[in-house]
Each structure stands twice: as C-alpha cells, then as structure tokens.
Amino acid sequence: MNDFNRKVEEASARVSKTVADAAERLEKEIPEFIKYLNDEVVPAVRQHSTKALRIASAKLNEFADYMEQHTPPRK
C-alpha cells in the first residue's frame, strides 16, 4: 500500500508542477496577447467594419434607386 501512495503522490506532484508551469507561462503571455489584440486586431476589425458599412450603404442606395424606378404607378 505504501508503494501505491508514493506513486499517487509522485503523480500528484507532477500534475501540480505542470499546472504551476502552465499558469506561470500564461501570466507572462497574457499581457503580450492583450497588446497584440489592441494593436493589431482591433484596428483591423474597425477598418474592415468601416469598409463593410460603406459597401452596404452603397448597395442600399442602389436598391433605393431601383425601387424608385420600378414602382408601379398609383391609380
């Protein structure tokens, strides 16, 4: 039974060390990831969103023109 307990303790220690190492690495990398999001992703999303809005606006304008030209006359 002592051998089993020792193996469980060793496995638990390895898991704890792995989790601690992962947590330490995350703590170091999260600020860099946030900086990347703020510096690269957010501006790109804004730029593409603005472009998409302009395209949608132009298409809606074209559709409004089409609707005006193809409206049946009122009686």
Biotite code that builds the C-alpha atoms (Angstrom):
import biotite.structure as struc

atoms = struc.array([
    struc.Atom([0.000, 0.000, 0.000], chain_id="A", res_id=1, res_name="MET", atom_name="CA", element="C"),
    struc.Atom([2.923, 2.383, 0.676], chain_id="A", res_id=2, res_name="ASN", atom_name="CA", element="C"),
    struc.Atom([4.131, 1.909, -2.888], chain_id="A", res_id=3, res_name="ASP", atom_name="CA", element="C"),
    struc.Atom([0.703, 2.894, -4.212], chain_id="A", res_id=4, res_name="PHE", atom_name="CA", element="C"),
    struc.Atom([0.577, 6.000, -2.006], chain_id="A", res_id=5, res_name="ASN", atom_name="CA", element="C"),
    struc.Atom([4.062, 7.001, -3.141], chain_id="A", res_id=6, res_name="ARG", atom_name="CA", element="C"),
    struc.Atom([3.079, 6.651, -6.807], chain_id="A", res_id=7, res_name="LYS", atom_name="CA", element="C"),
    struc.Atom([-0.073, 8.703, -6.268], chain_id="A", res_id=8, res_name="VAL", atom_name="CA", element="C"),
    struc.Atom([1.926, 11.421, -4.501], chain_id="A", res_id=9, res_name="GLU", atom_name="CA", element="C"),
    struc.Atom([4.505, 11.470, -7.307], chain_id="A", res_id=10, res_name="GLU", atom_name="CA", element="C"),
    struc.Atom([1.792, 11.710, -9.944], chain_id="A", res_id=11, res_name="ALA", atom_name="CA", element="C"),
    struc.Atom([0.072, 14.464, -7.977], chain_id="A", res_id=12, res_name="SER", atom_name="CA", element="C"),
    struc.Atom([3.361, 16.364, -7.678], chain_id="A", res_id=13, res_name="ALA", atom_name="CA", element="C"),
    struc.Atom([3.972, 16.085, -11.440], chain_id="A", res_id=14, res_name="ARG", atom_name="CA", element="C"),
    struc.Atom([0.467, 17.339, -12.215], chain_id="A", res_id=15, res_name="VAL", atom_name="CA", element="C"),
    struc.Atom([0.854, 20.215, -9.752], chain_id="A", res_id=16, res_name="SER", atom_name="CA", element="C"),
    struc.Atom([4.184, 21.212, -11.306], chain_id="A", res_id=17, res_name="LYS", atom_name="CA", element="C"),
    struc.Atom([2.723, 21.049, -14.820], chain_id="A", res_id=18, res_name="THR", atom_name="CA", element="C"),
    struc.Atom([-0.243, 23.210, -13.809], chain_id="A", res_id=19, res_name="VAL", atom_name="CA", element="C"),
    struc.Atom([2.025, 25.690, -11.998], chain_id="A", res_id=20, res_name="ALA", atom_name="CA", element="C"),
    struc.Atom([4.311, 25.935, -15.044], chain_id="A", res_id=21, res_name="ASP", atom_name="CA", element="C"),
    struc.Atom([1.344, 26.499, -17.348], chain_id="A", res_id=22, res_name="ALA", atom_name="CA", element="C"),
    struc.Atom([-0.093, 29.170, -15.051], chain_id="A", res_id=23, res_name="ALA", atom_name="CA", element="C"),
    struc.Atom([3.265, 30.952, -14.902], chain_id="A", res_id=24, res_name="GLU", atom_name="CA", element="C"),
    struc.Atom([3.578, 30.908, -18.671], chain_id="A", res_id=25, res_name="ARG", atom_name="CA", element="C"),
    struc.Atom([0.043, 32.248, -19.090], chain_id="A", res_id=26, res_name="LEU", atom_name="CA", element="C"),
    struc.Atom([0.737, 35.080, -16.668], chain_id="A", res_id=27, res_name="GLU", atom_name="CA", element="C"),
    struc.Atom([3.726, 36.089, -18.797], chain_id="A", res_id=28, res_name="LYS", atom_name="CA", element="C"),
    struc.Atom([1.981, 35.767, -22.164], chain_id="A", res_id=29, res_name="GLU", atom_name="CA", element="C"),
    struc.Atom([-1.430, 37.301, -21.406], chain_id="A", res_id=30, res_name="ILE", atom_name="CA", element="C"),
    struc.Atom([-0.187, 40.934, -21.390], chain_id="A", res_id=31, res_name="PRO", atom_name="CA", element="C"),
    struc.Atom([1.543, 40.340, -24.747], chain_id="A", res_id=32, res_name="GLU", atom_name="CA", element="C"),
    struc.Atom([-1.642, 38.792, -26.143], chain_id="A", res_id=33, res_name="PHE", atom_name="CA", element="C"),
    struc.Atom([-3.752, 41.741, -24.956], chain_id="A", res_id=34, res_name="ILE", atom_name="CA", element="C"),
    struc.Atom([-1.258, 44.159, -26.528], chain_id="A", res_id=35, res_name="LYS", atom_name="CA", element="C"),
    struc.Atom([-1.478, 42.229, -29.813], chain_id="A", res_id=36, res_name="TYR", atom_name="CA", element="C"),
    struc.Atom([-5.282, 42.403, -29.727], chain_id="A", res_id=37, res_name="LEU", atom_name="CA", element="C"),
    struc.Atom([-5.264, 46.134, -29.047], chain_id="A", res_id=38, res_name="ASN", atom_name="CA", element="C"),
    struc.Atom([-2.507, 46.992, -31.536], chain_id="A", res_id=39, res_name="ASP", atom_name="CA", element="C"),
    struc.Atom([-3.338, 44.663, -34.417], chain_id="A", res_id=40, res_name="GLU", atom_name="CA", element="C"),
    struc.Atom([-6.766, 43.030, -34.218], chain_id="A", res_id=41, res_name="VAL", atom_name="CA", element="C"),
    struc.Atom([-8.936, 45.930, -33.049], chain_id="A", res_id=42, res_name="VAL", atom_name="CA", element="C"),
    struc.Atom([-7.697, 48.392, -35.721], chain_id="A", res_id=43, res_name="PRO", atom_name="CA", element="C"),
    struc.Atom([-8.098, 45.769, -38.447], chain_id="A", res_id=44, res_name="ALA", atom_name="CA", element="C"),
    struc.Atom([-11.648, 44.984, -37.343], chain_id="A", res_id=45, res_name="VAL", atom_name="CA", element="C"),
    struc.Atom([-12.514, 48.672, -37.279], chain_id="A", res_id=46, res_name="ARG", atom_name="CA", element="C"),
    struc.Atom([-11.058, 49.222, -40.739], chain_id="A", res_id=47, res_name="GLN", atom_name="CA", element="C"),
    struc.Atom([-12.901, 46.260, -42.238], chain_id="A", res_id=48, res_name="HIS", atom_name="CA", element="C"),
    struc.Atom([-16.127, 47.199, -40.457], chain_id="A", res_id=49, res_name="SER", atom_name="CA", element="C"),
    struc.Atom([-15.965, 50.722, -41.860], chain_id="A", res_id=50, res_name="THR", atom_name="CA", element="C"),
    struc.Atom([-15.373, 49.361, -45.344], chain_id="A", res_id=51, res_name="LYS", atom_name="CA", element="C"),
    struc.Atom([-18.279, 46.926, -44.968], chain_id="A", res_id=52, res_name="ALA", atom_name="CA", element="C"),
    struc.Atom([-20.585, 49.728, -43.819], chain_id="A", res_id=53, res_name="LEU", atom_name="CA", element="C"),
    struc.Atom([-19.624, 51.852, -46.822], chain_id="A", res_id=54, res_name="ARG", atom_name="CA", element="C"),
    struc.Atom([-20.308, 48.960, -49.197], chain_id="A", res_id=55, res_name="ILE", atom_name="CA", element="C"),
    struc.Atom([-23.642, 48.235, -47.512], chain_id="A", res_id=56, res_name="ALA", atom_name="CA", element="C"),
    struc.Atom([-24.556, 51.912, -47.734], chain_id="A", res_id=57, res_name="SER", atom_name="CA", element="C"),
    struc.Atom([-23.795, 51.992, -51.462], chain_id="A", res_id=58, res_name="ALA", atom_name="CA", element="C"),
    struc.Atom([-25.822, 48.809, -52.056], chain_id="A", res_id=59, res_name="LYS", atom_name="CA", element="C"),
    struc.Atom([-28.778, 50.224, -50.094], chain_id="A", res_id=60, res_name="LEU", atom_name="CA", element="C"),
    struc.Atom([-28.561, 53.402, -52.161], chain_id="A", res_id=61, res_name="ASN", atom_name="CA", element="C"),
    struc.Atom([-28.610, 51.353, -55.366], chain_id="A", res_id=62, res_name="GLU", atom_name="CA", element="C"),
    struc.Atom([-31.563, 49.352, -54.067], chain_id="A", res_id=63, res_name="PHE", atom_name="CA", element="C"),
    struc.Atom([-33.474, 52.543, -53.209], chain_id="A", res_id=64, res_name="ALA", atom_name="CA", element="C"),
    struc.Atom([-32.847, 53.825, -56.755], chain_id="A", res_id=65, res_name="ASP", atom_name="CA", element="C"),
    struc.Atom([-34.073, 50.506, -58.163], chain_id="A", res_id=66, res_name="TYR", atom_name="CA", element="C"),
    struc.Atom([-37.214, 50.645, -56.009], chain_id="A", res_id=67, res_name="MET", atom_name="CA", element="C"),
    struc.Atom([-37.976, 54.187, -57.230], chain_id="A", res_id=68, res_name="GLU", atom_name="CA", element="C"),
    struc.Atom([-37.516, 53.205, -60.874], chain_id="A", res_id=69, res_name="GLN", atom_name="CA", element="C"),
    struc.Atom([-39.610, 50.032, -60.643], chain_id="A", res_id=70, res_name="HIS", atom_name="CA", element="C"),
    struc.Atom([-42.504, 51.224, -58.552], chain_id="A", res_id=71, res_name="THR", atom_name="CA", element="C"),
    struc.Atom([-45.808, 50.733, -60.367], chain_id="A", res_id=72, res_name="PRO", atom_name="CA", element="C"),
    struc.Atom([-47.744, 53.928, -60.961], chain_id="A", res_id=73, res_name="PRO", atom_name="CA", element="C"),
    struc.Atom([-50.539, 54.675, -58.492], chain_id="A", res_id=74, res_name="ARG", atom_name="CA", element="C"),
    struc.Atom([-54.085, 54.676, -59.744], chain_id="A", res_id=75, res_name="LYS", atom_name="CA", element="C"),
])
